[in-house]
Amino acid sequence: VGLDDLELANFQATGRGVRSLQYYKEGEKVLTIPCGILWTVEHAYADPLLGPALRSVQPPLSVEDTLATYILFVRSRKSGYNGLRSHVTALPTSYSSSIFFTQDELEVCAGTSLHTITKQLKRQIEEDYAGLVARIFGQYQDFFPLDKFTIEDYKWALSTVWSRGMDFVLLDKSSIRLMAPFADMLNHSSEVKQCHVYDASSGNVSVLAGKDYKAGDQVFINYGPIPNNRLLRLYGFVLPSNPNDSYDLVLSTHPTAPYWEQKQKLWMSAGLDSTCTISLTLTDPLPKNVLRYLRIQRLDESDLSVIQVDATDGIINESNEVEVLQFLVDSFCGLLENFGTQMEMLEEQLAASVYPPGGNAWAAAHVSLGEQRVLRLARKRAEDLLEAAESGRGRRGDLSPLARCAKCHKVSGPFMLCGRCKAVVYCTRTCQVAHYKEHKVVCRVIGTASKNGSEMK
């Protein structure tokens, strides 16, 4: 419903997308995809040919593998499935997500979480494909001819699910992943409100106008606040200077470590676990949970005998805090040293178009830039907290970093506060100008986030 007022078109900035043929007011319904033509696990199992094969597999296939198998099955059929086959025909024949990068292209972002995850994904995909061949493709070769169900076909189908799938949380807290024909042609923009909804009673998916559109405008959808490392892995594109860039910090303690059981109880009470992943972001580069986890990890026997979980939300004692902060400074330095190309060099290479704009290496460079910016902010925050702790200026609770010039690190005032982000200070105008090139991207992101936060209050 609504297709008469929309059309597929090519746009210079985004490539193929959806163009509006009329005016839409923000919040107005633009498009509705009926339940009957959605790609869902339920529909795959209800298919008279595919369903029995899927039900024979125990344990059941994952949601991603079920949808990928469904897509490949429909694509392989010579007749029937007219609506679904038309959708498959309209899908891209190739994708630019990171699993398709060459080794040289992937090495541009060496040191990033994307680099690590992509290598792990490639291995996992090979294992999963071998499992599918053994469990279902090889068992029903009349339905799954192996020349049409190769590992490359499987990778293409997975990327289709990753880049075009929609996830919804239902009222009973369960979730559903689906693909909605035509709605999946809408490109992402962070400048529109999230505007796709699932009606659990009818099973339909609707797209609302995320902003006002006039005839001729491209209609967008908002995937949410996603960092470049995830955008490139799942969707195959990046946003330069993405305000949602992040670094996923993995904290882990082996069960054989001293007092592990006692510490595990404290982690669980604090909403953590012995192994947890915490996102460092441009607006919160050193979340409290990172400090809380490490404070518990470094408790000794005497501390454990008297500590309460609430106490780990602040400084436990000076020696524990200094140990935690020194570990963080050393760790962030090590992580930054592992990047294949440092931030300043990447910026120069991008400015000189060493990597063709829009290409895979160019996208990988932007992922590396984003993660390095976050880690440098995290290191700076940890260094300031460590300096405050060692100087005796810390206080129980959160430590306040010493006021010092962001350029020359002078610690005696007076200081000038950055008027935009209000997150750094300078001792002179000269230092502020000299630091601008390094600070400008982070300043813009923090300033925008602060503005948005104040508007939401």
Phi, psi and omega in degrees: 000124179110354184295333181295339183255012180225158174209151173286140181207162176260132180242144185299318186280326189243352187081214184292137179201196183244129180252139177277140176255004180209177178277136174232135174270146180308130181095346180286144180289126182260321189206140173232128178256115182297151181307320188297339181250011176282149170272112179222162176298320180300317179292324178297316181289335180277349181295131185295335178264310184285323186306308181301323178294318179295319183291340180282346184271121178229131354295160184299156175294156175294165178301314181299314181292325178296313180293321179296317178296319179300314181297313181294323179299312180296318180298329184279345184283140181270345179211165181076180176055039189304311181297313181292321180294327176296321178295316179300319180298328182278349181288154176301147178277346178210162181231163181243025175291163193295340179291347179261003181289148169287167179301317180296320179294319181291327182293342177299329179254029176304136182099345181274163175294328178298319180300313181293311183295321181297318178296319177295319181298317181300317178293318181295322180297319178299317180293317181295321180295317177300323177294320178295320178298317183288324189269329186220312184298315181287337181279334183229064186291341174295325179271330186235069179300125190295341176286345176250002180230049179284172178294328177292322175298318180297317178297320178297315181294320176300315180295328175297315179294315181299314189275341186239355179288148175242137180246133179228140174262127183270173184298329180275014178075358173283171182229160178223137173247135183209168172238135183244109179308142182073314177299332180284358176273350179288133178274161182274142169214131177283354182273356176250158177285155175297129197219018176248135186227150178244127179264105185295332182287321180261338185080007180276155173247132179238148174245126178258159177289119180282352174197179176288135176237144171249166180303132181099344179286150170282134178268130183246165171234157180246117180286345184111178182283086187250131178287162182298325181297327178277323177302316182287324180291320186260324189248343176083022175211167177228163174245111178307139182055044181297120181292348181260011180303147183208168172230126180273109181269121180263122177247131185213145176226128183287142181301342179275358179294151180304136175060030184300316183297318179294319180290324178299321178298319179293318177300314181298319179295333180271005181080020180244189177211170181295334171234121179213153178248125183238128182277124171268133184234170179296327181269342177217074187288343178224079183300152181302328182294335175295312179296319182297315178301311185289328175299318178292317182303326186259015175291140175260182186300319182292323177294317184296333183287341184234350188288143171249150185300325181297332183292336183285354177282347178226188182293130179276308172202165187296319183292320177299316183294317180296319179298316179298312184291322177296320177300317180295315179301313180297319182293315180295322177298317180295317179297318181293324179293336182282349179291135184298322179228128183287161190303315183297319179293319178299318179298319178294318181295319179293319179296328181270006181056037174299323176256123182306124181307132180088351181278176183296315180295321176300315180295317179298323178297321179292326175297315180297317178303313183298314181292323179293322177299316180296314182294325177293320175297319179296317179297317180298318179297316179295320178297318179295317178295321179295316179298319178295319180294316183288335180273355180082011181268358179289162176221158179300130187114217179276137175281141174263127180297149175297141172289121176207154183297130182292342181262303186259353177069018175299137186252359178253136185280189002283162182236156174253128179276136175300121187290340183271303185267338181056030182248345181226161178232159179227149180277334179215164175296328179299315179295322180296316180294318182294333184268355189299316183301319180286326189269341195298319183293312179297321180300315181297318181294312182293320179297318179294317180297319180295321180296313180298321180297319181290331180287336182277345184291000000 
